[in-house]
């Protein structure tokens, strides 16, 4: 999936990946896609809750070995 912006939150635990994603999304245009790469297993459910609470669309999530990739579309 193509993303307009990517942030690397490897090594960071909750709530830092969410906070960094929130800050990145604030600087993006509506409809743009943000890719977040994380090593926190809890980020899978954290980003699901974040999307529900903020109205941003969680387009895709994937777990690749010890990394978790999230794609969010800015509302």
N, C-alpha and C positions, 0 to 999 in steps of 0.2 A: 504494500500500500504506500502511496506517495504521501509524504507529510511536508507541510510548509516549514515546520520547525521540529527539532529533536532536542531532547534534554537527557542527560546521562545522570541518573540518580543511583548508580551502583555504589554499594557500601553504605547507603543511607537507610535508616529505618523510619518507620511511621513516627511522626506525621510529615517528615521532611519531603519525601517524594510528592505527596499531595500539595504541600505548600509551594514547592517549586513549580509544579504543574499549574497551580492556580495563578501564580505570578506570570508564567509564560503565556497562559491563555488570555490574560488581561491585555497583553500587548498584541494580540492577534485579531484579525478581522473575522467577522461572522462567517461560518462555513469553512474556515481554515482547519487543517488537521495537525494535531500535535502528537508526536511520538515520544513516549517516555520509556526508557530502559531502566529496570530496577533489579536488585538482587534480593529484595525483601519479599518473602513468600506471602506475607500478609497484604501486599500491594494488590493482589488479585481482587480480594473483597473490598479493600479500601477504595479502589478506583470505581468499582461498581456502585458503592454508596455515594461517592463523590459525584458521579454522573447523575444519580437520582436526585441528589440534594441541590445541584446547581443548574440542572437543565441542559448541561452539555451532553452530547451523545457519545457513549462509549461504543465506538465502531467495531473494535476488535481487541482481543486479548490473546496472548500466546505465551506458553511456558517453553523455553528452550534451555534444557539442562538446568543451570542455576540462575538463569536470567528470565525475567518476566517483562514482556513488551506490551504496552498499552497504546491504543490509538484513540484519541479524543477529538471530536469535531466541535469547534466553538459554536455556541448557540448564537 
